[in-house]
């Protein structure tokens, strides 16, 4: 009867779609099922009673050997994902075909004897499907962002001349950013910038030339902001920069210095060489203002009081 049961158990283990290894307390192989025979090219009879590391060299390495000892001595289970431990099965697989295997270790005991059960699962197909699904999700996300950008342009959230955010978008975003900052007890900086004597320059150089000035100003400003910030064209010759989640008030001053530094090099437009200076105003939430409109008003007032003039470079 016992022989029949053993034969039946052997047959059942052979039909399992995955590798089954049973180890004794000396880490010798008691069972090596038919799936592993096909996967490794090692016959069960050949593997039986050998040390696992003789048949599967990776388990001779200290890291994996320690896991087996912990299963015996401490009753610890262990799981290794094939995507992270691909080298584990590479020393056993009979073919060079790229496969992904998950491995699970479970401690067992029977009649006071200690054993270890190793289960090997081929998850190559699932891994490929997950990768395809992840690619599809990324593609959908990219398409969504592209559609959102197109919709924003249609809804007037971008300035058609400079490509920056529009005043409408900034007005919509500032309340949200301030509310988030208030909940997290964070600071927000608001920087207003104006090109002094814009009207005088327009009269001297013409509207088309000034459009080039505005586009160049936008380009230089974009070099000074983070992705998390919002840079918008506020008015004809005014720009507003919303600095979200700054750690210190001084961080806004650093950004202002970077902007002034970016404006310092000579502007070469057509045959003209100009030095364009920016008038700036900065205010910090909640230190200097507790509401969006107050923040804007104070920053713009400081900006309008800052009078600088352009220079023609000979």
C-alpha positions, 0 to 999 in steps of 0.5 A, spaced: 500 500 500 505 504 501 509 503 495 502 504 491 501 511 495 509 513 493 508 511 486 501 515 486 505 521 489 511 520 484 506 521 478 502 527 481 508 531 482 511 529 475 504 532 472 505 539 476 506 544 471 512 547 475 519 544 479 518 541 485 525 539 489 525 536 496 531 536 500 533 533 507 536 536 513 543 535 509 541 539 503 541 532 499 535 532 494 530 527 496 525 528 490 526 532 483 520 532 479 519 531 471 518 538 470 525 539 472 528 534 468 525 537 462 527 544 464 534 542 466 536 536 462 538 532 469 534 526 470 531 525 477 535 519 478 541 522 477 539 528 482 537 524 487 541 523 493 546 529 491 547 535 494 543 541 491 549 545 490 552 539 486 546 539 481 544 547 482 551 550 482 547 557 484 545 554 491 553 553 493 553 561 493 553 564 500 547 568 500 542 562 497 545 557 502 544 561 508 537 562 505 536 554 505 539 554 512 535 559 515 529 554 512 532 548 516 534 552 523 529 558 523 523 555 519 523 561 515 520 561 508 523 565 502 521 567 495 525 570 489 522 573 483 525 571 477 526 579 474 531 580 480 534 574 481 535 571 474 542 569 475 539 564 480 536 559 474 541 561 469 546 555 472 541 550 471 537 551 465 538 546 459 537 551 454 539 558 452 532 561 451 531 567 456 526 565 461 524 568 467 523 563 474 520 565 480 523 560 486 519 559 493 522 556 499 518 552 504 520 549 511 517 542 512 517 537 517 515 530 518 516 525 524 521 530 527 525 530 520 526 536 517 525 538 510 525 543 505 520 544 499 523 548 493 518 550 488 520 553 481 515 557 477 516 559 469 513 566 469 516 568 462 509 569 459 506 572 465 512 577 465 511 578 458 504 580 459 505 585 464 511 588 460 506 589 455 501 591 460 505 596 463 507 599 456 500 600 454 499 604 460 505 608 459 502 609 452 495 611 454 498 616 460 502 619 454 496 620 450 492 622 455 498 628 457 498 629 449 490 630 449 490 634 455 496 639 453 492 640 446 485 641 450 489 646 454 491 650 448 484 650 445 482 652 452 487 658 452 491 655 458 497 657 453 500 663 451 500 663 443 506 668 442 511 665 447 508 658 449 508 659 456 502 658 461 497 663 460 494 668 465 488 664 466 491 657 467 496 661 473 489 664 476 486 657 476 493 654 479 495 659 484 489 657 489 490 650 488 498 650 490 496 655 496 491 650 499 496 644 498 502 649 501 497 651 507 495 643 509 503 641 508 505 647 512 510 649 506 512 656 503 510 658 496 514 664 492 511 668 487 515 672 482 513 678 478 517 680 472 516 686 467 520 688 461 521 696 463 520 701 457 516 696 453 512 701 450 518 705 448 521 700 445 515 698 441 515 705 438 522 705 437 523 698 434 516 696 432 511 690 434 514 685 430 521 686 433 518 686 440 515 679 439 522 677 438 524 680 445 518 677 448 519 670 446 527 671 448 525 673 455 520 667 455 526 662 453 531 665 458 526 665 464 524 657 462 531 656 463 531 658 471 525 654 473 523 647 475 518 642 472 514 643 478 513 651 478 508 655 473 511 660 469 506 664 465 505 670 461 501 675 465 500 681 461 503 684 455 510 685 458 509 681 464 511 674 467 509 671 473 513 665 476 509 661 481 514 657 485 511 651 489 513 647 495 520 651 497 523 650 503 526 657 505 524 664 503 531 665 501 530 660 495 525 665 491 531 670 492 536 664 489 531 664 483 531 671 482 538 672 482 538 666 476 533 670 472 537 676 473 543 672 471 540 669 465 538 676 462 545 679 463 548 677 457 547 681 450 541 680 447 542 679 439 536 680 435 537 681 428 542 686 427 541 689 434 545 688 440 541 690 447 541 689 454 534 688 457 534 688 464 528 685 468 524 689 474 522 684 479 518 683 485 517 677 490 513 675 495 512 669 500 506 665 502 504 665 508 510 669 511 508 676 507 501 674 504 496 669 506 491 669 500 492 669 492 490 676 490 494 679 496 500 675 494 500 677 487 498 685 488 504 685 493 509 682 488 506 686 482 507 693 487 514 691 488 516 689 481 513 696 478 517 700 483 523 697 480 525 701 475 531 699 470 532 701 463 535 697 457 541 699 454 544 699 446 550 695 445 555 699 440 
